[in-house]
Amino acid sequence: MWFHVFMWAFLSSFLVHTVASFVAFRSLRKHKFARYSPLFIFISGILTPLTMGLVTSAAIAGVYRAASFTMTPSYAAVYGIGQTVCNLIFSYTRILATL
């Protein structure tokens, strides 16, 4: 159960960060130092679900198991993609607060 939620969170985060790093690479390719920032965006797209996604997926699956509910694949997709959306919202608002 936790593995399906984790895989949805990982794949959706990977897709979002791959697109973001491609856009950053296209717009920053001529900059002297910022051309390497898409690499950090891509790495964060892999490391964030491996840490945060793993823990939250296990917590969601633990609640479902303790309540003796069955998780359908569509619920796993909603929870996994929802983790990525929450991560994007918190990341975006944190950047705006520093400006």
Long-range contacts (C-beta under 8 A, 24 or more apart in sequence): 1-61, 1-64, 1-65, 1-71, 1-76, 2-57, 2-58, 2-60, 2-61, 2-62, 3-57, 4-71, 4-73, 4-76, 4-80, 5-57, 5-60, 5-61, 5-71, 5-76, 5-79, 5-80, 5-83, 6-49, 6-53, 6-54, 6-57, 6-58, 6-80, 7-80, 8-76, 8-77, 8-79, 8-80, 8-81, 9-49, 9-53, 9-56, 9-57, 9-79, 9-80, 9-81, 9-83, 9-84, 10-49, 10-50, 10-53, 10-80, 11-80, 12-80, 12-81, 12-83, 12-84, 13-45, 13-48, 13-49, 13-53, 13-83, 13-84, 13-87, 14-45, 14-46, 14-49, 16-45, 16-84, 16-88, 17-41, 17-42, 17-44, 17-45, 17-46, 18-42, 18-45, 20-45, 21-45, 48-87, 49-83, 49-84, 52-83, 52-87, 53-80, 53-83, 56-83, 57-83
